């Protein structure tokens, strides 16, 4: 199943990032509790609303040595393992997730601090849509899903005590990026209660040198896959190439300006579901877009946010603008792999996966 392979690649890529750095000789073991509720963002999923709760075990490490870390306040990378009961056993079931993440301080107070954490990864949901057995679940079309989570916390540490506590609010989202339908996804706002135990370690002798020097241009090629209809589950292969110019602000961040060409045959399918998808002229399924965006460096990964505008698209079923969230993982100075989610105002279009090269 092609979507599963893609999401496994994402979690593998992010685990490498979360465990790569060898910095400050302290590691934290955390236990977190999430009481909240599943809220419907579409009428089709109102029947899934319910109180939920979740538990998470995480391992985190404070960063301090690498040049990129000096541009954040007390940054941490972590690996979290999440369990969530989604509140309706016969409809939504339970979720199990592995989520590499990043956390940083936003404001330091007298004996505490305000922090923000973001994580993304791979999840397994025990219940999904089935036309015969679970027709009322119109939100989740596959067992394997992507997960994203953002949490704002207040953290209190204690002098001469290895424990510290966190209180906060957050949002967890599960969806599969449209590689299987239906794909409304589910959103779960929640409270956050965390306790972390700090353990001293021997000072690391490893100093990971940051080799991501600025380059003004990059090219990339990506592949994606998606479905469009519940009644006719045709799968569509999406191909794309792009060119990006980078305006570097500092080692931490850069502005992005570029263009994309997408080959997407769903433009033909939405006009006529029975139309042949072979022998098409390029203008029938080609999109040309231009975008501006931003990238943020965390260890060997750039977090990408783009807003694009279609200069040409062969049908009107997509908005005039598109957005993109993604990650570029750099093996060395030039070569990188990337994954991204292309969306249209909150509606997932498809996941993309590919390779890039900096010029």
C-alpha positions in Angstrom: 0.0 0.0 0.0 1.8 3.1 -1.3 0.6 5.5 1.4 1.8 3.4 4.2 5.3 3.2 2.7 5.4 6.9 2.4 4.4 7.6 6.0 6.9 5.0 7.3 9.6 7.0 5.4 8.4 10.2 7.1 8.7 8.8 10.6 12.1 7.2 9.8 13.4 10.5 8.5 12.2 12.5 11.6 13.5 9.9 14.1 17.0 10.4 12.6 16.6 14.1 13.3 15.3 13.8 16.8 18.1 11.4 17.9 21.1 12.9 16.0 22.4 15.7 18.2 24.9 15.0 21.1 24.9 18.1 23.1 24.2 19.0 26.8 24.7 16.1 29.3 21.1 16.0 30.4 18.3 13.8 29.1 14.7 13.9 30.3 12.1 11.2 30.6 8.6 12.6 30.4 5.1 11.3 31.1 2.2 13.4 29.7 -1.6 13.2 30.0 -4.1 14.8 27.5 -7.7 15.1 28.6 -9.8 16.8 25.8 -12.4 16.2 23.2 -12.7 15.4 19.5 -14.4 18.3 17.7 -16.0 18.1 14.3 -14.9 20.7 11.8 -17.4 19.4 9.2 -21.0 18.4 9.4 -20.1 14.9 8.1 -18.1 14.1 11.3 -20.4 15.6 14.0 -21.4 12.1 15.0 -17.8 11.4 16.0 -17.6 14.1 18.7 -16.6 12.8 22.1 -14.5 13.3 25.1 -11.0 11.8 24.6 -7.9 11.2 26.7 -4.4 10.3 25.9 -1.1 9.3 27.5 2.4 9.9 26.2 5.9 8.8 27.1 8.8 10.9 25.7 12.5 11.1 25.8 14.0 14.6 25.2 17.5 16.1 25.1 18.4 19.8 25.5 20.5 21.2 22.7 23.3 23.8 23.3 26.4 23.2 21.2 25.4 23.4 17.5 25.3 26.8 15.8 21.6 26.5 14.9 20.6 25.9 18.6 22.1 29.3 19.6 19.3 31.0 17.7 16.6 29.4 20.0 15.9 29.7 23.7 16.7 26.4 25.4 15.7 24.2 22.5 15.0 20.5 22.9 14.5 17.6 20.5 12.4 14.7 21.7 10.7 11.4 20.7 7.2 10.8 21.9 5.0 7.7 22.0 1.3 8.6 22.2 -1.8 6.6 23.0 -5.2 8.2 22.6 -8.7 6.9 23.3 -10.9 8.7 20.8 -14.1 8.3 22.8 -16.3 6.2 20.6 -15.0 2.5 20.6 -17.2 1.4 17.6 -16.6 4.4 15.4 -13.1 5.9 16.1 -11.5 3.5 18.4 -8.0 4.2 19.6 -4.8 5.8 18.2 -1.1 4.9 18.7 1.5 7.3 17.4 5.3 7.8 17.3 6.1 11.6 17.1 9.6 13.2 16.9 9.4 16.8 17.9 11.0 20.1 18.8 10.4 22.3 21.8 11.7 25.8 22.7 11.2 28.5 25.3 9.0 31.5 24.3 9.3 33.6 27.5 11.4 33.1 30.7 9.7 34.0 34.0 11.2 34.1 37.5 11.1 30.4 38.4 9.4 29.1 35.3 9.0 29.6 31.5 6.5 29.5 28.7 7.4 26.9 26.1 6.0 25.7 22.7 6.4 22.3 21.3 5.6 20.8 17.9 5.7 17.2 16.7 4.7 15.2 13.7 4.9 11.5 12.8 3.1 8.3 12.1 -0.1 7.0 13.7 -2.1 3.8 13.6 -5.9 4.2 14.2 -7.8 1.1 15.1 -11.1 2.2 13.4 -11.5 3.5 9.8 -14.3 4.0 7.3 -15.8 0.8 5.9 -18.9 0.8 3.7 -20.3 -2.3 5.4 -19.0 -2.3 8.9 -18.2 1.4 9.8 -20.0 3.6 7.4 -20.6 6.4 9.9 -16.9 7.2 10.2 -16.6 9.7 7.4 -13.3 11.2 8.8 -10.7 8.4 8.6 -10.2 6.4 5.4 -7.1 4.3 6.5 -5.5 2.7 9.5 -2.2 4.4 8.9 -2.3 8.2 9.3 0.0 11.2 9.7 -0.2 13.0 13.1 0.7 16.6 13.9 0.6 18.2 17.4 1.2 21.6 18.8 1.2 22.4 22.5 1.8 25.6 24.5 3.0 24.9 28.1 4.0 26.6 31.3 7.0 24.8 32.8 8.1 24.8 36.4 11.5 23.5 37.5 12.6 22.9 41.1 16.0 23.6 42.6 18.0 20.4 43.5 15.1 18.3 42.3 15.3 16.2 39.1 11.6 16.5 38.5 9.8 19.4 36.7 6.2 19.9 35.7 4.4 21.3 32.6 0.8 22.5 32.2 -0.7 23.6 29.0 -3.2 23.4 26.1 -2.7 21.8 22.7 -4.2 20.4 19.5 -3.6 17.0 18.0 -4.6 16.2 14.4 -4.8 12.9 12.5 -5.3 12.5 8.8 -3.8 10.6 5.8 -3.3 13.4 3.4 -5.9 12.1 0.9 -4.0 9.0 -0.1 -7.2 7.2 0.9 -10.8 8.5 1.1 -12.6 9.7 3.1 -10.1 12.1 4.6 -11.8 14.7 6.7 -9.3 13.9 9.5 -10.0 14.5 13.2 -9.0 17.4 15.5 -8.6 17.1 19.3 -8.0 20.1 21.4 -6.9 19.2 24.9 -5.3 20.2 28.2 -1.8 19.0 28.8 -0.3 17.8 32.1 3.4 16.7 32.0 6.0 15.5 34.4 9.7 15.2 33.4 12.6 13.5 35.2 16.1 15.0 34.4 19.0 12.6 34.4 22.6 13.7 34.3 24.9 12.1 31.7 28.5 12.1 31.0 29.5 15.1 28.9 29.5 14.2 25.2 32.8 14.3 23.3 30.9 14.4 20.0 30.5 17.9 18.5 28.2 17.7 15.4 29.5 20.3 13.0 26.8 22.2 11.2 27.6 22.0 7.5 24.5 23.7 6.1 26.1 26.7 4.5 23.9 29.0 2.6 23.2 28.3 -1.1 21.0 30.6 -3.2 19.2 28.0 -5.3 17.7 24.5 -5.1 16.0 22.1 -7.5 13.8 19.2 -6.5 11.6 16.4 -8.0 8.7 14.8 -6.0 6.0 12.2 -6.2 2.6 11.9 -4.6 -0.5 9.7 -4.6 -4.2 10.4 -3.8 -7.7 9.2 -4.2 -10.7 11.4 -5.1 -13.9 9.5 -4.8 -15.6 7.0 -2.4 -17.7 5.5 -5.2 -14.8 5.1 -7.7 -11.5 4.6 -5.8 -9.2 5.4 -8.6 -5.6 6.1 -7.4 -3.7 9.0 -9.0 0.0 9.4 -9.3 1.2 13.0 -9.0 4.6 14.2 -10.3 6.2 17.5 -9.7 9.4 19.5 -10.2 10.4 22.8 -8.8 13.0 25.5 -8.5 13.5 27.6 -5.3 15.6 30.8 -4.7 16.6 31.4 -1.1 17.1 34.7 0.6 19.1 33.9 3.8 18.4 35.9 7.0 20.7 33.9 9.2 21.7 30.3 9.9 18.3 29.7 11.5 15.9 31.0 8.8 15.5 31.9 5.1 12.9 33.3 2.8 11.8 31.2 -0.2 10.7 32.2 -3.7 10.0 29.7 -6.4 7.9 27.9 -8.9 6.3 24.4 -9.2 5.0 22.3 -12.1 2.6 19.5 -11.2 1.2 16.7 -13.3 -2.2 15.9 -11.8 -4.8 13.9 -13.8 -7.5 14.5 -11.2 -8.4 17.6 -13.3 -9.7 15.3 -16.0 -11.3 12.9 -13.5 -13.5 15.6 -11.8 -14.9 16.7 -15.1 -15.8 13.1 -16.2 -15.2 10.2 -13.9 -15.4 7.8 -16.9 -13.0 9.7 -19.1 -9.8 7.9 -20.2 -6.7 8.9 -18.3 -4.2 7.9 -21.0 -3.2 9.7 -24.1 -3.9 13.1 -22.6 -2.3 16.3 -23.8 -0.1 18.0 -21.2 -2.3 21.1 -20.8 -5.1 18.8 -19.7 -3.4 17.9 -16.4 -0.5 20.4 -15.9 -0.4 23.0 -13.1 2.0 25.9 -13.0 2.4 27.7 -9.7 4.6 30.4 -8.1 5.1 30.6 -4.4 6.7 32.5 -1.5 7.6 30.9 1.8 9.9 30.5 4.8 12.1 27.8 6.1 13.3 27.3 9.7 16.4 25.2 10.5 16.2 22.6 13.3 19.4 20.4 13.4 19.6 18.9 9.9 16.0 19.6 9.0 14.4 22.7 7.5 10.7 23.2 8.4 9.0 24.6 5.2 5.9 26.8 4.9 4.9 28.1 1.5 1.9 30.0 0.0 1.5 29.5 -3.8 -0.6 30.9 -6.6 -1.6 29.1 -9.7 -0.6 30.8 -12.9 -2.3 28.0 -14.9 -4.5 25.0 -14.0 -6.7 23.1 -16.4 -9.9 23.1 -14.2 -11.6 25.2 -11.5 -12.0 22.4 -8.9 -9.0 23.8 -6.9 -8.7 27.2 -5.3 -6.5 29.8 -7.0 -4.0 29.5 -4.1 -2.3 26.5 -2.4 -0.3 26.1 0.7 2.5 23.7 1.6 3.9 22.4 4.9 7.0 20.2 4.7 10.4 19.1 5.9 13.8 18.9 4.0 16.3 16.6 5.6 19.9 17.3 4.5 22.4 14.5 4.2 25.3 16.8 3.3 25.9 20.3 1.9 24.0 19.7 -1.3 21.7 16.7 -1.3 18.5 16.3 0.7 15.2 14.4 0.8 11.9 16.1 1.4 8.3 15.4 2.3 5.4 17.9 2.2 1.7 18.1 2.4 0.0 20.3 -0.2 -3.3 21.8 0.9 -6.0 24.2 -0.3 -7.3 26.2 2.7 -7.2 23.3 5.1 -8.3 20.6 2.6 -5.5 18.1 2.0 -4.6 17.7 -1.7 -1.8 15.1 -1.3 1.5 14.2 0.3 4.7 14.5 -1.7 8.0 12.8 -1.3 11.2 13.4 -3.3 14.8 14.5 -3.5 16.5 17.9 -4.0 19.9 19.4 -4.6 21.3 22.8 -3.6 23.1 24.9 -6.2 
